[in-house]
Amino acid sequence: MMSEKKSKASWTYRLLQILAEWIINRPKTLVLPQALLCIAGILYTVFNLEFSSDRNDLVGSGKKYHEIFLKFRAEFPQEDDMVALVESGNLEKNRQFVERLGSRLQGDPKHFTNVFWKGDLKSMGPKSLLFLDLETLRSFRDSIQTYLPVLQFFSETRSLNDLFKRVNRQFATSGETQSRDTVTENTDNAPLFSDSEPNSSAETNNLISSLPSLHTIIRLANNALTRPGKPTAPPLSAFFPDESMDSGAGSDEGYITYDQGHLFLLTCQAASPEVISSAVERLRMWVKITEQELPGLNVGITGEPILEYEEMSQSQQDTASASVLALCLVMTIFVFGYHETRRPIKTTVCLLVGLVFTMAFTTLTVGRLNILTITFAPILIGLSIDFGVHLVSRYEEELTKGKSPENAIKIALTNTGQGIVTGAITTSLAFFSMTFTDFRGIQEMGIITGGGMILSLIPMISILPAWLLHGVRRSQIPADLPVGNPEKRTPIRQRIEQKWLARPGITVGIIITLTLVAIPFGKSVQFDYNLLNMQSDDLPAVEWEHRLINSASKSVLFAAVMTDSLEEARDLEKKVLALESVSTVDSMTSVLSGSDEEISENTKQKLLVAQEIQKSLNDLTFAEPSEDRVSIQELSRTLWSFQGYLGSASERVKTAEVPYLKQMLSSMKDSVIELRKQLFEKRTGISSSERITAFQNRFLNEIRDTFHAIKSQDLRSPMNESDLPPFLRSRFIGQTGKSLIYIYPSKNIWERENQEEFIQQLRSIAPEVTGTPVQLYEYTSLLKNSYEKAAFYALIVITIIAYIRFRSVLYTILSLTPVGIGFIWMLGCMGWFGVPFNPANIMTLPLVVGIGVTNAIHILGRFQEDQTPALFCGSAGKAVLVSGLTTVAGFGSLILAEHRGISSLGAMMSLGTLACMLVALIALPALLATLRPKQRSITTN
């Protein structure tokens, strides 16, 4: 009879028997090699595993839209924009912030390229005037002609002291002579105006015109003394003031502004793909330093690289924390479930060995972790601990029956071990089914988790049994199971089980009723495609992306269309701008010359106006700035005289004649008083003299270089591609000469409906449109479909494995029952609480299928062995309960993640696992009790 049983024994049974003998007789040959492999795996992983935050790496090859995107990247290889935003009601302070930050980023070419915050005339190349539209160009020409005497006044200045001495002389000669005791040096003459009315001479008018510019210079000099960092020069508009005295920065200066100047932008790109992570950190560092120089501003950074980097960083932190928490929770549950610590500790150590093997396997096969696969550790912790729970439970049960430790290990490995191995293979194949999808990120998840399940099984069925036998004592044998001790009180879990098994029909009826109630709620569950809704609530990059959308109706995301010629780009741009879903378009079509007659005429007019500007500046020559350090004492005396003139002029000017002038003179006087005070403040590090000298050089060189750039413009011909500055050429002209159009949506592009409308409208006129909105649209669609396919494949594979294990259609159906009912319950709860699926928690679909079957396999396997549906009279019920709780704990640790996608994954997996466990423990035994009288006796292996 024994030989007949052996001949009929499954290959799993025979292999486990051999393994048991080996563990008993030669344990070191199994333990020591794995210990060495564990050390090697740690070193290999530390030095070779990479992390990828680029969502484009998650998409597999062969997709048309992705091939178009790759062509776009090959033609325009620069990285996506990182964006710094500064927001406040102080326009001048906003301007200074982007100026200081931009200078710092330009000085860090190792990390940043194409830094852009202002399209000023000095940096936009030899035809920079032609970037202005015709109306703005004419206005600029008129301003230069009007304020040319003011420019001439500044052009003759070599130092700050020289500038204010010249102003004092103009004050002194502009009005009537009158003695004044409070003004020294050249202040014996009267201030600017007489008692009756302002002087109407041209010299006086020129002086009045220069006052706003002087006020701006004084304020910026104060900033240079009181704030660290490189000083900023006055904007060009400061030398062309209007009656509103508005000498602040604005869009007319070429700055990127929204919300009427309250929001300033700076864009830059990482110098190379290899430095994206460090570039994000460096940008954050430079922003923080600039904030310290200019406090009181609301500053943040966003952009696709930053969103992806912060999402990956947050995911890494969340996953690391969740892994530690999961280990603590599963061990705590294990300890409380078995009322001792040694075996749970040994099981946890074997679990860690399996995780190390998995990390090394991941490094070897995939080489990286991404935003999807980074969550594998808590998943494997919650699942792999089940192997040890079932093995230890059966081992302890056999010990209570009086078996020797060696025989207990043999029975546990050969009997319960079959369920453990089958469950591991089943779950592993469910994971591996993900590799049949079209989504590379899901394929990698399937490889890592599928391989991880098998690799985690190895130490659990080799090291753990050997360790359980090592130094075993009778005092370690548990006595809480009533099998070998009839007098011991029946555990409460067994008494509860007896109640629902006493009336299995009622139990099954309740289960069916709950399932029917859950179905309508499950049908209402939607899929949330918005990736921003997955990230942390308070992630700064997400907050600033929303703020930019709300304040500017413009996202940092754009669609892109490549054209073969400028004429084609112009035609396409007209069609695109007519679309309702399009807000704005960025291109070079209005700047570069072409064959279109209307454009050519416009270009001719712009050339004529620009030449007039050049001609009006022909006689304007700027003196070389002084190389001497500023004398604090001398400058202070000159400013004291200037202060006196301002006070006297403020008293004499008639408010009714020039309403704003009296207020401006008074405000300037206060600024001069503050500047003189700051000149003599004691400072650590750079002295006041060094700081004011640095400001003087920056101010004088900036104005000289700007007007030199205007005078040096090459206006003999219209602008062509070679005239574009490098950062614009690389952005709009491709490697092979293709022109690029950037298209911005008019609605929130993160919302699925807006995404679909935007892309479909663009594809109707430009089928090969690409860019991040297209990638996100296709990415989320492909991800959702791939997980649905993975769940379907997993169900097929698991059905086959279950049939092979039990050789029975009925048992195969029963093994799938917890999955089906538990999944419906999970969907019902999601619908009840209004929780949608999203690109993160959609992973639940194939995982629940694999996990839900495992419990059923253990229960049905033990039923075959004992021929009783009562699970808690032996170790099976307790093992299923503890392993289910540890799995819930493993996934539940993810709920505390800041990343909302990962948190929702933890919640859905915990809910799905709990539902499947309850159905397995309650419904499945009740079904077995109902069906048992009709079943023929089954002889197990």
Salt bridges, closest charged atoms under 4 A:
GLU4 OE2 - LYS8 NZ 3.13
GLU21 OE2 - LYS410 NZ 2.89
ASP57 OD2 - ARG368 NH1 3.70
ASP80 OD1 - ARG73 NH2 2.80
ASP81 OD2 - ARG731 NH2 2.86
GLU87 OE1 - ARG547 NH1 3.21
GLU92 OE2 - ARG95 NH2 2.78
GLU99 OE2 - ARG95 NH1 3.96
GLU99 OE2 - LYS118 NZ 2.94
ASP108 OD1 - HIS111 ND1 3.08
ASP108 OD2 - ARG282 NE 3.00
ASP120 OD2 - LYS118 NZ 3.71
ASP142 OD1 - ARG141 NE 3.28
GLU156 OE1 - ARG166 NH2 2.46
ASP195 OD1 - ARG652 NH1 2.38
GLU281 OE2 - ARG284 NH1 3.00
GLU293 OE1 - ARG100 NH1 2.76
GLU293 OE2 - ARG104 NH2 2.12
GLU308 OE2 - ARG55 NH1 3.75
GLU310 OE2 - ARG284 NH2 2.66
GLU311 OE1 - ARG55 NH2 2.82
GLU311 OE2 - HIS899 NE2 3.01
GLU340 OE2 - ARG343 NH1 3.74
GLU396 OE2 - ARG343 NH1 3.16
GLU397 OE2 - LYS401 NZ 3.22
GLU397 OE2 - ARG862 NH2 2.59
GLU398 OE2 - ARG394 NE 2.87
GLU398 OE2 - LYS401 NZ 3.66
GLU398 OE1 - LYS403 NZ 3.78
ASP438 OD2 - LYS789 NZ 3.66
GLU444 OE2 - ARG368 NH2 2.76
ASP480 OD2 - LYS878 NZ 2.86
ASP537 OD1 - ARG900 NH1 2.84
ASP564 OD1 - LYS738 NZ 2.44
ASP586 OD2 - LYS554 NZ 3.92
GLU612 OE1 - ARG141 NH1 2.78
GLU624 OE1 - ARG704 NH1 2.86
GLU634 OE2 - LYS165 NZ 3.50
GLU690 OE2 - ARG629 NH2 3.47
GLU702 OE1 - LYS122 NZ 2.99
GLU702 OE1 - ARG698 NE 3.69
ASP705 OD1 - ARG704 NE 3.56
ASP714 OD2 - LYS127 NZ 3.66
ASP714 OD1 - ARG716 NE 2.85
GLU721 OE1 - ARG729 NH1 3.88
GLU757 OE1 - LYS747 NZ 3.12
GLU778 OE2 - ARG763 NH2 3.07
GLU788 OE2 - LYS784 NZ 2.92
GLU865 OE2 - ARG394 NH2 2.46
ASP866 OD2 - ARG862 NE 2.64
